[in-house]
């Protein structure tokens, strides 16, 4: 079995691609797997580190701006497009894959399009509820379209080969347990717990609002876990200025980065977060109520569409960043303390949405293409 996987740019594209590669290796240890990406993005370090072969093509994305910098970048991208098909052909011809699978982003476009023209079976996976332009274009002729959310299907022109697979999540998320997590963290079973995060970089709006939440609830019977991220290093100082030394409050866990996210999320009653596809998949698997503030500058505003899949199922509440305030978040926390059953039901509804065997579903579809 020979499989080409095209993925790059962000962890949202690369992590599910690595999950597929690991699933293939689990069932077929001798399978040959080749990743195709770029030499200067995240995949160039993550893929070799995971132990998979890696080839590069010279391609970049278009910037949606008319600034001088964007125009120079876009002109460079146009030049690269003249040569990238030839690069893809050479790699595919040398490797001779049985199937090529793309996970979105500008890397997937030329690889999957070229593979299709060469008569190679092709498939794509879309992580978001609003598909990216590359996957919308590729969906017209690939042999299988795999979606994380059924909401994405309405944006595709070819619906004849659509499969709802979900999004693979880490093993530690799949096996995490609320009571075990609380024992590990020393949190009483009956205490309300909120977890807030803006990702590894942090989110200014969430950090600002959480400072006010912490100031108001630090002395209450509630556990507050907040990862403020690389850009939120002002948070501890801001709290000290307000008279809150977090080290003197055992119910406060305020840190730059939450390393054991599986444990902390498993312990939570409410997750306050952006609405990236991976985060929402983890929230669903763990069955957590969530209050979502989608990143407003995500391509095609896809985080908002991701969030609305949970909101429409009654599993989450959402506030667009332009409407998000500290007062709104404080009211949500007050509601959690007064109406825990409401948030428990939201968590149950989130869990009902979860697809816990997404990695296996993706593998089965890819393998079926090879077997045809």
C-alpha positions in Angstrom: 0.0 0.0 0.0 1.3 3.4 -1.0 -0.4 6.6 0.2 0.4 10.2 -0.5 -0.9 12.7 2.1 -1.0 16.5 1.3 -1.2 18.7 4.3 0.4 21.9 5.6 0.3 25.3 7.0 -1.5 24.8 10.3 -1.9 22.2 13.0 -5.6 22.0 12.0 -4.6 20.5 8.6 -1.5 18.5 9.8 -2.8 16.8 12.9 -5.7 14.9 11.3 -3.3 14.0 8.4 -0.9 12.5 10.9 -3.8 10.7 12.5 -4.6 9.0 9.2 -0.9 8.0 8.7 -0.8 6.5 12.2 -4.0 4.6 11.6 -2.6 3.2 8.3 0.6 2.1 10.1 -1.4 0.4 12.8 -3.2 -1.8 10.3 -0.4 -2.1 7.7 3.0 -1.6 9.3 4.7 -2.0 5.9 2.6 0.6 4.1 4.6 3.3 2.4 3.4 6.8 3.3 4.7 10.0 1.8 3.7 13.5 3.0 3.9 16.5 0.7 4.1 20.0 2.1 6.3 23.1 2.1 9.8 23.5 3.5 9.1 26.5 5.6 5.8 25.8 7.4 4.8 23.7 10.4 4.6 20.4 8.5 8.4 20.6 7.8 9.1 19.9 11.4 6.0 17.9 12.6 5.9 15.3 9.9 9.6 14.1 10.0 9.4 14.2 13.8 6.4 11.8 13.6 8.6 9.4 11.6 7.1 9.8 8.1 8.8 10.6 4.8 8.4 14.1 3.6 8.7 15.8 0.2 8.3 19.5 -0.5 6.7 21.6 -3.3 7.2 25.4 -3.7 3.8 26.9 -3.2 2.2 29.7 -1.1 -1.3 31.0 -0.5 -2.9 34.2 -1.7 -3.4 37.1 0.7 -6.8 38.8 0.7 -5.5 42.3 0.7 -4.4 45.1 -1.6 -1.5 46.2 0.5 1.9 46.4 -1.2 3.2 43.5 0.8 0.1 41.3 -0.1 0.4 42.2 -3.8 4.1 41.2 -3.8 3.2 37.9 -2.1 0.4 37.2 -4.5 2.6 37.9 -7.5 5.1 35.4 -6.1 2.3 32.8 -5.6 1.2 33.2 -9.3 4.8 32.6 -10.4 5.0 29.5 -8.2 1.8 28.1 -9.7 3.5 28.0 -13.1 6.0 25.3 -11.8 4.2 23.5 -9.0 2.3 21.1 -11.2 5.6 19.8 -12.6 6.9 19.4 -9.1 3.9 17.4 -8.1 4.1 15.2 -11.2 7.7 14.3 -10.5 7.0 13.3 -6.9 3.9 11.3 -7.7 5.5 9.6 -10.7 8.5 8.5 -8.5 6.4 7.4 -5.6 3.5 5.8 -7.6 0.8 6.0 -4.9 -2.4 4.0 -4.8 -4.3 7.0 -3.4 -3.6 10.7 -2.6 -5.4 12.3 0.3 -5.6 16.1 0.9 -6.4 17.8 4.2 -7.1 21.3 3.0 -5.0 24.4 2.5 -3.0 25.6 -0.5 -0.7 22.5 -0.4 -3.6 20.2 -1.1 -4.7 22.0 -4.2 -1.9 21.2 -6.7 -1.2 17.8 -5.3 -4.7 16.4 -5.4 -5.5 18.1 -8.7 -2.4 16.6 -10.3 -3.0 13.2 -8.8 -6.5 13.2 -10.3 -5.2 14.1 -13.7 -2.7 11.2 -13.5 -5.5 8.7 -12.8 -4.7 8.2 -9.1 -7.6 7.8 -6.7 -8.1 10.9 -4.6 -9.8 12.0 -1.4 -10.1 15.1 0.7 -10.9 15.8 4.4 -12.5 19.1 5.5 -12.1 20.1 9.2 -14.5 23.1 9.3 -18.2 23.6 9.0 -17.5 26.2 6.3 -15.2 24.5 3.8 -12.1 26.2 2.5 -11.9 27.3 -1.1 -9.3 24.6 -2.0 -11.6 21.8 -0.8 -14.7 23.3 -2.4 -12.8 23.3 -5.7 -11.4 19.8 -5.2 -14.7 18.3 -4.2 -15.9 18.5 -7.8 -13.8 15.6 -9.0 -12.2 13.7 -6.1 -13.4 10.1 -5.3 -14.3 10.8 -1.7 -15.1 13.9 0.4 -14.8 13.4 4.1 -16.3 16.0 6.4 -16.0 16.8 10.1 -19.4 18.5 10.2 -22.5 17.6 8.2 -23.1 21.4 7.9 -20.3 21.6 5.4 -22.1 19.5 2.8 -24.4 22.3 1.7 -21.4 24.3 0.5 -20.2 21.6 -1.9 -21.4 21.2 -5.5 -20.7 17.5 -5.7 -22.5 15.6 -2.9 -22.4 12.1 -4.4 -19.3 10.9 -2.5 -19.6 12.7 0.8 -18.9 10.9 4.1 -19.3 12.3 7.6 -16.2 11.1 9.5 -15.7 13.6 12.3 -12.3 14.8 13.3 -9.7 12.6 15.0 -8.8 13.6 18.5 -5.9 12.7 20.7 -5.9 9.4 22.6 -5.6 11.2 25.9 -8.9 13.1 25.2 -10.7 9.9 24.3 -9.7 8.2 27.6 -10.0 11.2 29.9 -12.5 10.9 32.8 -14.1 13.7 34.8 -13.8 12.1 38.3 -10.2 10.8 37.7 -9.2 14.3 36.4 -10.7 16.0 39.5 -8.9 13.6 41.8 -5.6 14.3 40.0 -6.1 18.1 40.3 -7.5 18.0 43.8 -10.8 19.5 42.8 -14.0 18.5 44.8 -16.5 16.5 42.7 -19.3 18.9 43.5 -17.5 22.2 42.7 -18.2 24.2 39.6 -15.2 24.4 37.3 -14.6 26.7 34.4 -11.8 26.4 31.9 -10.9 29.3 29.7 -8.3 29.3 26.9 -7.5 31.4 23.9 -4.9 28.9 22.5 -1.2 28.9 22.8 -0.9 32.5 21.6 -3.8 33.7 23.7 -6.8 35.8 22.8 -6.8 39.5 24.0 -10.6 39.7 24.3 -10.8 36.5 26.4 -7.9 37.5 28.6 -9.4 40.9 29.3 -12.8 39.4 30.2 -11.2 36.6 32.3 -9.4 39.2 34.4 -12.7 40.6 35.4 -14.2 37.2 35.9 -11.3 36.2 38.2 -11.6 39.5 40.2 -15.3 38.9 40.8 -15.3 35.1 41.5 -11.8 34.5 43.1 -13.3 34.2 46.6 -16.4 32.2 45.5 -16.8 28.4 45.6 -15.7 27.9 42.0 -12.6 26.6 40.4 -11.2 28.8 37.6 -8.6 27.5 35.1 -7.3 30.0 32.6 -4.5 29.7 30.1 -3.6 33.2 28.9 -1.1 32.3 26.2 2.0 33.9 24.9 0.4 37.3 24.3 -1.4 37.4 27.6 1.5 37.8 30.0 -0.1 41.0 31.3 -2.8 38.9 33.1 -0.9 38.0 36.3 0.3 41.6 36.7 -3.3 42.9 36.1 -4.6 40.6 38.8 -2.0 41.7 41.3 -2.9 45.3 40.7 -6.4 44.4 41.6 -5.2 42.8 44.8 -5.4 39.2 43.7 -2.2 37.1 44.2 -3.2 34.0 42.4 -0.7 31.9 44.5 -2.8 32.6 47.6 -6.0 31.3 46.0 -6.0 27.5 45.7 -9.1 27.6 43.5 -7.3 29.7 40.8 -5.1 28.0 38.2 -3.8 30.8 36.1 -0.9 29.9 33.7 0.5 30.9 30.4 0.0 27.5 28.8 -2.1 24.5 29.9 0.1 21.5 29.2 -2.3 18.8 30.3 -5.4 20.0 28.5 -7.0 16.6 28.5 -7.1 16.5 32.3 -8.2 20.1 32.8 -10.9 19.9 30.2 -12.2 16.6 31.5 -12.5 18.3 35.0 -14.4 21.3 33.6 -18.2 22.0 33.7 -17.9 24.9 31.2 -15.2 25.6 28.5 -14.7 29.2 27.3 -12.8 29.0 24.1 -12.3 30.0 20.4 -14.1 27.7 18.0 -11.3 25.9 16.1 -12.4 22.5 14.7 -9.9 20.6 16.9 -11.0 22.3 20.1 -14.7 21.7 19.3 -14.1 18.0 18.5 -12.4 17.6 21.9 -15.3 19.5 23.7 -17.8 17.1 22.0 -15.8 13.9 22.9 -15.5 15.0 26.5 -19.2 16.1 26.7 -18.6 19.7 27.9 -20.9 22.7 27.8 -19.1 25.6 26.1 -19.2 29.4 25.6 -17.5 30.1 22.3 -16.0 33.4 21.0 -15.0 32.6 17.4 -11.8 34.1 16.1 -13.2 36.8 13.7 -10.3 36.8 11.3 -10.4 33.1 10.5 -10.7 32.4 6.7 -14.3 32.7 5.6 -15.2 33.3 9.3 -15.2 29.5 9.5 -14.9 29.5 13.3 -18.3 31.1 13.6 -19.8 28.4 11.4 -18.0 25.8 13.5 -19.5 27.3 16.7 -23.0 27.4 15.3 -23.0 23.6 14.7 -22.9 23.3 18.5 -25.2 26.2 19.2 -27.9 24.8 16.9 -27.7 21.5 18.7 -28.2 23.2 22.1 -24.7 22.2 23.1 -23.1 25.7 23.4 -23.6 29.4 23.5 -21.8 31.8 21.3 -20.8 35.5 21.3 -19.1 37.1 18.3 -16.1 39.1 19.3 -17.7 42.4 18.3 -20.4 41.7 20.9 -18.3 40.0 23.5 -17.9 41.8 26.9 -16.7 41.0 30.4 -20.3 41.6 31.7 -21.6 38.9 29.3 -19.0 36.4 30.5 -19.7 37.2 34.1 -23.4 36.6 33.6 -22.6 33.2 32.0 -20.5 32.2 35.1 -23.3 33.4 37.4 -25.7 31.3 35.4 -23.5 28.3 35.7 -23.4 28.6 39.5 -27.2 29.0 39.7 -28.2 26.6 37.0 -25.7 23.7 36.8 -28.3 21.3 35.4 -28.7 23.5 32.3 -25.0 23.3 31.6 -24.9 19.6 32.3 -27.6 19.1 29.6 -25.5 21.2 27.2 -22.6 18.8 27.9 -24.8 15.8 27.2 -25.9 17.3 23.9 -22.3 18.0 23.0 -21.3 14.4 23.7 -24.2 13.2 21.5 -22.5 15.0 18.6 -19.2 13.3 19.1 -17.7 10.9 16.6 -15.1 9.0 18.7 -13.8 6.7 15.9 -13.1 9.4 13.3 -9.5 8.1 12.6 -10.9 4.7 11.8 -13.7 6.1 9.6 -11.1 8.1 7.6 -8.9 5.0 7.2 -11.8 2.8 6.1 -12.8 5.3 3.4 -9.2 5.7 2.1 -8.7 1.9 2.1 -11.9 1.4 0.2 -10.6 3.6 -2.6 -7.5 1.4 -2.9 -9.5 -1.8 -2.8 -11.8 -0.8 -5.7 
